[in-house]
């Protein structure tokens, strides 16, 4: 709420080429108790004064030599970032009144001046202007609170992600190092594909949860050093469905993408993957991005059933195929970026081997 003191302490700029008019208006305003009044008889100074002081009201004469009031309003419009033009025009020409309102002025006073009219229109416009500023400030406070709340929620989501990721790592330290690197490599791939910053940020935190469903796979199958029997393989494939079930039905964008990746990261571009045999663009983009990073990192890592391959061998297996892995398993556009810039993924593997995933 405004009180009378707020209005009387508002800043007013008078722009009129006639010194007599300036003196008369200033006398009227000061007599009514207004204390912050600036005046100029040079319209070319008006915009600079307004930029410097951000006056609450500009009393602007229309007919002035060198630069008329309409030209001054054009400059003021460019100087006012929120688009609100606190202008009260001064004119003796009836035709100028409508044109001034169309140009953005909020009201007008006529010449010759009448004390009651001047004071009433000034007071009314100042009330509107100050309330408008109060609303702006209130909105800025609300916006800041929303940002802070969003940051708190993001931190909470990320803490949840780290907790679940650590749970998935519990059975196998080597797999733990693998999922930690996946966040970095998925973010790198998404960035190199030119995806938007929100996607890049989200996949960094979502992709390490891709194997969360392995929590539900018996250890004697999960850590088996040799090939699976057909029944064991069917159980193992269920980690995708289990992971999606664990992460699903959440409002967190990180967990939503995490569920999407968990379910689909073993699907193949050619339709030969699992659990649903999706092909091509029916596979979510997040899973296609993460999948190629996952395969590269798995090839570079030692597993109970295989040795670790060096970078050149892993790239060759993915780009040329080796019987088990085929280029047709991957989104061709993503594979092309990987082939052109594979050294970046080598650097990530080397830099973050055994590291813990960090915030940011």
N, C-alpha and C positions, 0 to 999 in steps of 0.2 A: 504493500500500500504506500501511496505517496502522502506526504504531509506538506503543508504550505511552505515550509522552509526549503524542501527539495525543489519546488518550482521556482521560488525566488532566487535560489542559488544556481539555477541553470544558466548555461552560457549562451549568450545571444550575440550574433554578428549582424550589424547593419551595413548594407551596401547601397549607397545612394550618391550620385555625383553632385547633388546639391547640399552644400554644407548646412544650409538653413534647415533642410528636412532632417538631416542627421541629428542636429542639435535638438530639434523639436521632439523627435522620437526618443532620443536618449533622455530628455527631461521627463517625458511621460512615463517611461519605464522606471527610471530611478525614483520618481515620485510615488510609484506603486510599490516600491520596495525591491526591485530587481537590482542585483549588485554586480553581476559579471557581464559587462557589456563591452564589446569591441566594435569599432566603426571604421569604415574607410570610404573615401569618395572616389577611389580608383578601382573600377571593376576588375582590372587585371590582377589586383592583389587578393581578390576574394578566395580563389581556390587555394592559394598558398596558405592563407590564414586558416582556412577550414582544415586543410591537411594537418596543420600544426596543432590546432586546438580542438578539433572535432566538436564544433559548436552544436548545442542542442537545437538551435533554431537559427535560420538565416533569413533576415528580413531584406528582401532583394527588390530594388527598383528595376523596372523593365526598360524604360526609355533612358539610355545613357550613351554618351558619345564613346567611340572607340570600341566598345564591347557592350552589347545590350544584355539584358537580363536572361534572354533565352540562351545566348552563348555561354554565359556564366553557368547556367544550369547544366549545360552539356558537360562542362569541365567538372562540375560538382558530382555529376552522375558517375563519371570515370573515377573520381576520388573516393566514392562511397562503396565499400566492398559488399555491403549487405543489400544494396539497391534501394534503401529507404532514403528519400531526399527531403530533409526537414526544412522546406522552403516556404516562406510566406511572402508572396509577391506584393509589390507596391505599384499601383498603376492608376492612372486617371482615364484610361481607355477601356471601355466595356469589351471591345473585341479581344483585347489582350488577356482578359480574365480566363476565358474558355481555353485559349491557346496555351496559357501557362499551366492550367490544370492538366491538359492533355500531355504537356511536356514533363509532368511529374511533380509540379508544385502541389502542396497540400491545402492551401487556402490563399486568400488575397484580402488586402485592405485597399480602400479607395482613397484617392486624393480629392479634396483636402481631408486631412485626418480628423477623425472624431475620436476623442479620448476613450469613450466607453467601448467603441468598436475595436480600437487597437488593443486595449487591455484584454477584452474578452477573447479575441481571436488568438492573441499571443498565449494567454493562459491555456486555452483549449488545446492548442497545438503542442505546447510544452507538456501537458498532461499525457497526451498520446505518445509523444516522443520518449518521455521518461519511462512510461509503462512498456513501451516497445523495447527499450534497453533492459529493463528489468526482466522481461521475458527472454531476451537473448541470453542474459547472464544465467537465468534459471536453466535454460536449455543446455548451456555449456556445462553447468554443474552436473546435470543429469547425464550428459554425454560422457563426462569424465567418470562418473560412477559406473556407467555401463561398461566403459573400457576396463575399469578396475575389476569389476565383477567378472567380465569376460576373461581377464588375465588370471583371476583366481580359479575359474572353472577350467581353464586350459592347464594350469599347473596341476589341478586335481586329476584331470584326465590323464596327464602324462605320468603322474605318480602311480595311477592305477595300471597304466601300460607297463611301466617298469616292474611293478610287482608281479604281474602275470607273466612277463617275459622271463623274470628270474625263476618263476615256478616251472616254466617250460625248459629252462636250462638245467634244472636240478639233476636230472638223470645222466647228463652227458656234457662234460666241460667243453669238448670240441664243438658240439652243436651250439653251445652257448656262445662261443666266440663267433661262430658263423652268423647267428641271428643278430648279434651286435653290429657286425659289418654290413648286414643287409640294409639297415637304415641309411647308412652313408651312400652305399652304391645305388639304392633306389632313388634317393634324392638327387644324386648326380645324374642318373639317367633321365629322370623327369625334367630336370633343368635343361639338359642338352637337347631334349625333344621340344623345348620351347613351351612347356606347359605352364599354366599360371602359378603364381607364387603360393596361392592357397593349396593347390594340389601338391606342389613340391613340399610344402611344410607338412601337410597331412601324411603323405606317404612315408616321410622320414620316421614318424612315430608309429604309423600303422603297420608298416611292412615287417618289423621285427616280431610281430605276433603271428606270423603266417603258420607256424607249427605249434601254436598253443594247444591244438587238439591232441598232440602226442601225449599230453597228460593222461588221456584216457586209453592209451595203448599199453598192454602189459609189457613189463620190462624184458621178459624173455624173448619177445618179438622185436621190440624197439632196438635192443642192443645185440641182436643176433648177428654173429660175425660172418655168416654165409647166407646164401639165398633163401628166400621164403618159400614155403610150400604154398600151393594155391589157396588153402584156407587162411594161412597166415597173411598172405598178400591182401586178401579181401578185408581182413581185420585192419591191416596197416593203412589201407586206403581210406578207412573211415575217419582218420585223423582230420581230414578236410571238413567233413560234416560236423564232427565234434567241435572243431575250432569255431566254425560259423555259429554253432548253437551257443557256445560259451560267450562269444562276442556280440551276438545279435541282440536286437530289440533295445538298443541304447540310443540316447540322444546325442552322445558324443560323436563328432565327425571322425575322430581318430578310431574309435571302436567300430563305427559303421564301415569305414574303409577297411579296417582290420578284418572284420567278418567277411567282407567281399573278397579280400585277398586270400584269407584262410580257406574259403570254399573253392576258389578257382585257380589257385597258383600252380596246380598240376594239370590244368587243362592245356591242350595244345592247339596251335593255330590250325593244324590240319584235322582236328577233331579226334585225335587218337588219345586224348588224355582222360583223366577221371576227376570227379566222380560222375559227371553228367555228360561227358563226351561233347562239350560245347566246342564250336569252331569259329575261327575268324573273329569278327567284331562282336559276336555274341559273348565272347569272353570279356569281362570288364577291363578297361584300360589299366586300372591299377594293378590287376593281376598279371596282365601282359608285361607291364614294366618290371614288376617285381620278379616275375618268372625267369627272365633272362639273367638278371642279377643273381638269383638263387642258384641257377644251374652253373654259372661261372664260378661262384664261390664254393659250391659243393665239389666241383671238379678240382679246385685248388686245395681242398681240405682233405685230410686223412679221415677215412671212415672205417668202421670194423670190416667192411666188405671190399675196400679199395684203398690204394695208396693215394697220396697227394700228387697231382700233376703240376708241372710248372706252367707259367703263364702262356708261353707259345703253344704248348700242347693243348691246353684248355681252349684257347681261341680257335685253333685249327679244328678241334673236335666239334665246336659249335658252328663254325662257319662252313666247314666242308662236310661234316658228319663223320661218324665212325661206326655206323651200323646200328648202335643203340640210340645215339643222339643224331638227329637230323635237322638241317636248317629249316625244314618245313614245320618243325615244332614251334617256331617262334614267329611273332608278328614281323613280317619282312621289313617294315619301316624301322622298327626298333632294332632289329638285327643289323641293319645297315649302319645305324648310328653307332652301335656297339663295335662293329668291325672297323669303322673309321677312327674311333676314339677309344679303343680298348685299353690303351696305356693308362687312361684315367682310372680304370677299374683295377688294374694292376697296382697302381699307387695306393688306392684305398685299401686293398687287401694287405699290402705291406705295412701301411701306416697304422692300421687299426687291428692288427693281429693280436688277439687277446685283450684288447682295450674294452673298457666299459662305455656304453652309450651315454653321451653327455647331453644335458639340456641345451637347447638352442638350435 
